[in-house]
Each structure stands twice: as C-alpha cells, then as structure tokens.
Amino acid sequence: MTDGRVVLGGSTGFMGRVLQERYRSAGREVVTISRRGADLSWDDSVGIAEAVDGASLVVGLAGKSVNCRYTPENRAEIFRSREATTAALSAAIASASAPPALWVNSSTATIYRHAEDRPMTESTGELGTGFSVDVAKSWERELFAAPLPATRRIALRTAIVIGDGGVLGPLRTLARLGLGGAQHDGRWPVSAARRADGTAHDFGAPRGTQRFSWVHIDDVARMLDFFESTPWLHGPINAAAPHPVDNRTFMATVRNVLGVPLGPPMPRWMLELGAIGIRTETELILKSRWVLPETLLSAGFSFHYPELEPALRDAFARA
C-alpha cells in the first residue's frame, strides 16, 4: 500500500466500510463522501473538490442497491445515483490543480451477457442487453467521459463480493431454515411491460447450472493496492476470483461450511414469489455470470482466496 490521501465516494456501504478501516489502519488520510454519516455530502461540490485536489487515490462506490424491485422509481434512482456521483467525482478531478494519479470506480460483472457457453474476459467478453447491463454501461460511460489526462481510470467490474456483510447474511439464514438448495430457473410468464423495460429474465440455465462468479472482499481491497503500484493498468478490469462455480455448487458449499446437510432445490415459481415478498428480483440469482480476471492474472496479481470454500469459511468466521 502506498501513502497519500484516499477519497472514498460511497463510504457507508459494505465495501466502503472495509476500505475505510483498512486505509486508516495503515495510517492514510481518508476523506469520505456519502448521503449521510460521512465527512462530506454529495451536494458539497466545494468540499469534494478540496478533498480530491492533492489526493493519491479516489474510489467511487456510490449507487442505490440493485437489490430491490425494478419499479420505474427504483430504476430511475439506480441510474441517477451512479451517474450523478460519478459526474461529481469527475468534475472535482477536472478542476484539481494536483489531480489524483488514480481513480477506481465501481462497475459490475453484470455488464456481460448471460453466459453458459464460455467465460467472459476483458478481451473476449460480450456485453449483454437489458436494464442491468444499461446501468453498468452508463456508469462506465460517465467514468470515462471527461478528458482527465493526469488521472488513470479503472472501472472495476466486480462479481458478487464475499465477506462479513453483503449477500452472506441472508444466505446463512436461508440455509439454516432448510432453504439453502440450488436455485432452479424455469418458465415464468413475462409481461410486455417488463420486456419493454429490459427487466425480464428469460429461462436459461436449468437445474442450478447458471454460473456464479465471486470474489473475496480482502482480494478486492488488495486489488486497489495493486492498481496503485501497477501504473500501466487502466480501463475496465474484472474483479472476480479465478475459479467461479455454478449455482448448485455454490449453495452446496455454503451448506457444507455451515454444517447444514440438506437443502432442497428452489424452483423458479417459488423464487419469483419470494422475490416479490422481500422486494427483490430473481435476475440477481438466475442470470449466469461467468467472468474471469484475465487482466489481473496477466499483470501478476495473486489472489489470497482463489477457491470458494476457504473464502466462505473465512467470511462466515468473521460474522
């Protein structure tokens, strides 16, 4: 890890809290930006500009969670929250007399198409279509829109992050309730409105064979250190462990780590009704995300958690 000020935009979420603690423990100055509970708010353009000027690293993490129902209001806020906060960081960097050397901004591995046939890498991956993909594209477009010649920019296309927080809490509860089986896709009626909105999920991988790409939170944090010390890296970079699994393997590993012997498969009709009840979308678990970290591995990055079971054991032990 290098020295220098770090500006964290979107600092109160799961990843932001981890990075705050990590950088402050290392003795680095950290300035946080969030809607609440941070050093600065997103409407304080003067304060953001002062924080960014002379900083070594800017990290953009802000955006409304996609773990919600895709209503028109939620879809609009998902777009707005990402575009507006990324634009605010861009404007601050553009006005800085001493701009940061590196700006790492969140993106998502969901930008790639539903993939059952082959993995998606930065060089050979195919971008998908639909609402979630459009969100990712607009996020990256805002990151790279302005000419910022003194600042290297990286769009971190992050897979599902495993750590003390995020998705593991609900998964632990489901497994212990006997609901930790594979999530099976299937036929489900799709309205014309959802298809027009790009929020429809068509039946794809059967019997829990949809691919599940993941990454441990510690490796994500270490990637940021690696980016600071590897000045030729830029552009979109996949933040995913090198050994993805399929959904049924993932859920079986969760049960094994938690000592839960059984978990019957969950058919799509049950998943759809459950998603309505807890106000989320089944796309988050049924889309096949098969992503490999080609750029990181080629650059010499070494994962501390390349395999799923040790990653899950560590994350559950911390909870």
LONULUM-789374 format. One record per residue (C-alpha): residue in one letter; z negated, x, y. Coordinates in steps of 0.1 Angstrom, whole numbers, plus 5000, padded with zeros to 4 digits. Layout:
% residues N
aZXY;...
//
This chain:
% residues 319
m500050005000;t500950135035;d498950095067;g499749875097;r499249515108;v500249235085;v501148885099;l500748615073;g502548285082;g501248005059;s498048175051;t495847895038;g497747825006;f497247974971;m499348284977;g498248325013;r494548335004;v495148604978;l497248825001;q494648785030;e491848915008;r493949194993;y495149335026;r491749305043;s490049475013;a492549765018;g491449795055;r494649655070;e494549435101;v495649085092;v496748805116;t497048465100;i499148165111;s498747815098;r498447455109;r494647485107;g491947735097;a493848045108;d493948295137;l496948125153;s498647785150;w502447745147;d502747595182;d501247915197;s504548095203;v502948345227;g500248435202;i502748475173;a504948695194;e502048925203;a500948945167;v504449025154;d505049295181;g503949625166;a503249475131;s504349665100;l504949355078;v505548985083;v505148755054;g506348395056;l504848145031;a504747825051;g506147495039;k505047155027;s504447154990;v507247014968;n504546864945;c505046514959;r507246214956;y510646274972;t510445994997;p512546015029;e509546115049;n508446385025;r511946525021;a512246555059;e508946735062;i509746965033;f512847075052;r511247075087;s508147275077;r510247555062;e512947565089;a510647545119;t508147805107;t510848045097;a512548005130;a509248075148;l508848405130;s512448495137;a512148425174;a508948635176;i510648925158;a513748895180;s511548925212;a509449215200;s509649555217;a508349705184;p509649475157;p508249495122;a510049705097;l509949435070;w509949055069;v509448905035;n509948525034;s509348285006;s512248124988;t512347974953;a513948034920;t514847664920;i517847774941;y519647844909;r521347574887;h519747414857;a520347704832;e520247664794;d523147894786;r522248224803;p519748374827;m520248374864;t520148714883;e520748804919;s524248944910;t525448684885;g523348374892;e524948044902;l523347834929;g522747474920;t523147144938;g520746864949;f517846824972;s515547104959;v518447354960;d519447244995;v515847315006;a516047664993;k519447725008;s518347615043;w515147825040;e517148135033;r519848045059;e517148035086;l515648365074;f519048555078;a520448355107;a519548575137;p520648935142;l517449145137;p518849495133;a515449675132;t513849445106;r514749445069;r514649095055;i513848985019;a514048625005;l511548614977;r512948374951;t509648304934;a509248154899;i506147954890;v503148174901;i500348214876;g496848284890;d493548134899;g495047834916;g498447664917;v499547494885;l496947614861;g494147384871;p495947064862;l497347224831;r493847314819;t492746954824;l495746814806;a495347044776;r491646974772;l492446594773;g494846644744;l497946614767;g499046974766;g502146934745;a505647024753;q507346814780;h510446654764;d513446554785;g515346234777;r517345954790;w516045774821;p517645534845;v518645684878;s519245474909;a522245514931;a519945594960;r518245884942;r521646014931;a522846004967;d519746174979;g520146454954;t516746384938;a518046264904;h517246464873;d519846414846;f518946464809;g519346824800;a517447044776;p515946844746;r512646884729;g510947114754;t513747384753;q514047394791;r513447754802;f510247834821;s510348134844;w506948254857;v505248544875;h501548654878;i500148644913;d499049014911;d502649114904;v503848914934;a501349094956;r502349434942;m506049344949;l505249334986;d503749684984;f506849794965;f509149644992;e507349835020;s507750165001;t511350094990;p513350075022;w516850015006;l515749674992;h516949365011;g518349025007;p517448764980;i515248914953;n514048724922;a510248724918;a509948644881;a508448824851;p511048984828;h510148764797;p510548394805;v509848144778;d510747784771;n508547494779;r507247434744;t506347804741;f504647794775;m502547484766;a501647624731;t500447944748;v498347754773;r496747564744;n496147884724;v494548064753;l492247764759;g491447714722;v492947364721;p494547324686;l496747024692;g498946884719;p501546614710;p504846624728;m505146414760;p508346204761;r510146164794;w509245794798;m505545904798;l506246184821;e508045964846;l505245704846;g502645984850;a504646134879;i504645804897;g500945774892;i500046124905;r502746124932;t504946404920;e508446454905;t509446524869;e512146774880;l509347024885;i508847044848;l512146934833;k514647154852;s515547464831;r514647764853;w515848074836;v515548364861;l515448744855;p514249014880;e517349224879;t516949384913;l513249474908;l513749624874;s516749824886;a514749954916;g511950074892;f509349814897;s506849794869;f505149464860;h501449464852;y501949134834;p505449124818;e504248894789;l502948544792;e499848534771;p497948824788;a498948674822;l497448334812;r494348494798;d493648684830;a494348384852;f492148144832;a489348404830;r489248424868;a489048054873;
//
